[in-house]
Amino acid sequence: MKSQIYLLSAILVAWITMGTLLYENKCCQITKVASKKTPLNRTYFHGIKLLDQEGLDIFLKENFVFYKSTFGYLTPISEDMKSFVLTTSNFLKSHPKKKLKIICRYNPSENSSQNHIDYGLLRAQQIEILFLAQNVPDKQLEAVSLRDSLLPFSKNRIYGAFIPLIVNQ
């Protein structure tokens, strides 16, 4: 009787093992899904490049420098930045069908668990004020926020957060 129990146990174990192996081979064809690998390190161009087919071609090695977790930028701005604002403003005023998208990035780590402030939009609105002061119609300006979890900051300053873009209205 004991030998029959051992024999039945061995058959049962063999049955379960074979069933498991056959089930995995026949029923569960595992398909590997390709995953997109994102680079851990990105190199940022911190300056400003603004082009338009109708003659606007601006290249600056600098950008507005914002403070982390605020919407304020480092003042006073340089003569090159003032020239950028003036040149872009004059271009917009002479091309009323063009629009400047003022895109400002923010890093989600700038927000604490209590505040959910869109620093990107607030920064864009601060830059928009510079263009409004040059009498650019507000219909030609659009402040936009862009979340960027890899936006670099150093010593409480954020570099390269402003991206200008000329579009047709």
C-alpha positions as CSV (number, residue, x, y, z in Angstrom):
1,M,0.0,0.0,0.0
2,K,2.8,2.4,0.8
3,S,4.5,1.7,-2.5
4,Q,1.2,2.6,-4.3
5,I,1.1,5.9,-2.5
6,Y,4.7,6.7,-3.4
7,L,4.0,5.7,-7.0
8,L,0.8,7.8,-7.2
9,S,2.7,10.8,-5.6
10,A,5.5,10.5,-8.2
11,I,2.9,10.3,-11.0
12,L,1.1,13.3,-9.6
13,V,4.4,15.3,-9.4
14,A,5.3,14.3,-12.9
15,W,1.8,15.3,-14.2
16,I,2.0,18.7,-12.5
17,T,5.5,19.3,-13.8
18,M,4.7,18.3,-17.4
19,G,1.4,20.3,-17.3
20,T,3.3,23.4,-16.2
21,L,6.0,23.1,-18.8
22,L,3.5,22.4,-21.6
23,Y,1.2,25.3,-20.4
24,E,4.1,27.8,-20.5
25,N,5.2,26.6,-24.0
26,K,1.8,26.4,-25.7
27,C,-0.4,28.9,-24.0
28,C,1.8,31.8,-22.8
29,Q,3.9,33.0,-25.7
30,I,5.7,35.8,-24.0
31,T,6.3,38.7,-26.3
32,K,9.0,41.1,-25.3
33,V,7.8,44.7,-25.6
34,A,10.4,47.1,-26.8
35,S,10.9,49.9,-24.3
36,K,12.0,53.3,-25.2
37,K,15.2,54.1,-23.4
38,T,15.4,57.7,-22.5
39,P,18.9,59.2,-22.0
40,L,19.7,60.0,-18.4
41,N,21.7,63.1,-19.3
42,R,20.6,65.7,-21.8
43,T,22.8,68.5,-23.0
44,Y,20.9,71.8,-23.0
45,F,21.6,74.8,-25.2
46,H,21.0,77.5,-22.7
47,G,20.8,80.3,-25.2
48,I,18.1,81.6,-27.5
49,K,17.7,80.8,-31.2
50,L,14.8,82.5,-33.0
51,L,14.2,82.1,-36.7
52,D,11.5,83.1,-39.1
53,Q,11.3,82.8,-42.9
54,E,10.5,86.5,-43.2
55,G,13.9,87.8,-42.0
56,L,14.2,87.2,-38.3
57,D,17.4,85.4,-37.3
58,I,18.5,85.8,-33.7
59,F,21.1,83.8,-31.9
60,L,22.1,84.5,-28.3
61,K,24.4,82.4,-26.1
62,E,22.5,83.6,-23.1
63,N,19.0,83.3,-21.8
64,F,16.9,84.6,-18.9
65,V,18.1,83.1,-15.6
66,F,15.3,82.2,-13.3
67,Y,15.4,81.4,-9.7
68,K,14.2,77.9,-8.6
69,S,10.7,77.8,-7.2
70,T,9.9,81.4,-8.2
71,F,8.9,83.2,-11.4
72,G,11.4,86.0,-11.0
73,Y,14.4,86.2,-13.3
74,L,17.8,87.7,-12.7
75,T,17.9,91.4,-13.2
76,P,19.1,93.6,-14.8
77,I,19.1,91.8,-18.1
78,S,22.1,92.2,-20.4
79,E,22.2,94.6,-23.3
80,D,22.1,91.5,-25.6
81,M,18.8,90.4,-24.0
82,K,17.4,93.9,-24.3
83,S,18.4,93.9,-27.9
84,F,16.6,90.6,-28.4
85,V,13.4,91.9,-26.9
86,L,13.6,95.1,-29.0
87,T,14.4,93.3,-32.3
88,T,11.7,90.7,-31.7
89,S,9.2,93.4,-30.7
90,N,9.9,95.4,-33.9
91,F,9.5,92.2,-36.0
92,L,6.2,91.4,-34.4
93,K,4.9,94.9,-34.8
94,S,5.9,94.9,-38.5
95,H,4.3,91.4,-39.0
96,P,0.9,91.6,-37.4
97,K,0.0,88.1,-38.6
98,K,2.9,86.6,-36.6
99,K,2.7,85.5,-33.0
100,L,5.4,84.9,-30.4
101,K,4.9,81.8,-28.2
102,I,6.7,82.4,-25.0
103,I,7.4,78.9,-23.7
104,C,8.9,78.6,-20.2
105,R,9.9,75.3,-18.7
106,Y,9.6,74.3,-15.1
107,N,10.9,71.3,-13.2
108,P,8.2,69.5,-11.2
109,S,10.7,69.2,-8.2
110,E,10.2,73.0,-7.8
111,N,6.8,72.3,-6.2
112,S,6.3,71.1,-2.7
113,S,3.4,68.8,-1.8
114,Q,1.4,71.8,-0.7
115,N,1.9,74.2,-3.6
116,H,1.0,73.2,-7.1
117,I,2.1,76.4,-8.8
118,D,2.7,76.4,-12.6
119,Y,6.1,78.2,-12.5
120,G,6.4,77.8,-16.3
121,L,3.3,79.9,-17.0
122,L,4.3,82.5,-14.4
123,R,7.7,82.8,-15.9
124,A,6.3,83.1,-19.4
125,Q,4.0,85.9,-18.2
126,Q,6.9,87.8,-16.7
127,I,8.7,87.7,-20.1
128,E,5.4,88.7,-21.8
129,I,5.4,91.9,-19.8
130,L,8.7,92.9,-21.4
131,F,7.2,92.6,-24.9
132,L,4.0,94.4,-23.8
133,A,6.2,97.3,-22.6
134,Q,7.5,97.5,-26.2
135,N,3.9,98.0,-27.4
136,V,3.5,94.5,-28.9
137,P,-0.2,93.8,-29.1
138,D,-1.2,91.1,-26.6
139,K,-2.9,89.1,-29.3
140,Q,0.5,88.5,-30.8
141,L,1.9,87.0,-27.5
142,E,1.1,83.7,-26.0
143,A,2.5,82.5,-22.6
144,V,2.9,78.7,-22.4
145,S,4.2,76.4,-19.8
146,L,6.2,73.2,-20.4
147,R,6.9,70.6,-17.7
148,D,10.5,69.3,-18.0
149,S,11.7,66.9,-15.3
150,L,15.2,67.1,-16.6
151,L,15.5,70.9,-16.6
152,P,18.9,71.7,-15.0
153,F,19.3,74.0,-12.2
154,S,22.4,74.9,-10.2
155,K,22.8,77.1,-7.1
156,N,19.1,77.9,-7.0
157,R,19.1,79.1,-10.6
158,I,17.5,77.6,-13.7
159,Y,19.2,78.1,-17.0
160,G,17.7,77.9,-20.5
161,A,14.0,77.8,-19.3
162,F,12.8,80.3,-21.9
163,I,12.1,79.1,-25.5
164,P,10.8,81.6,-28.0
165,L,8.9,80.5,-31.0
166,I,7.4,82.5,-33.9
167,V,4.2,81.1,-35.3
168,N,1.5,82.3,-37.8
169,Q,-1.8,83.4,-36.2
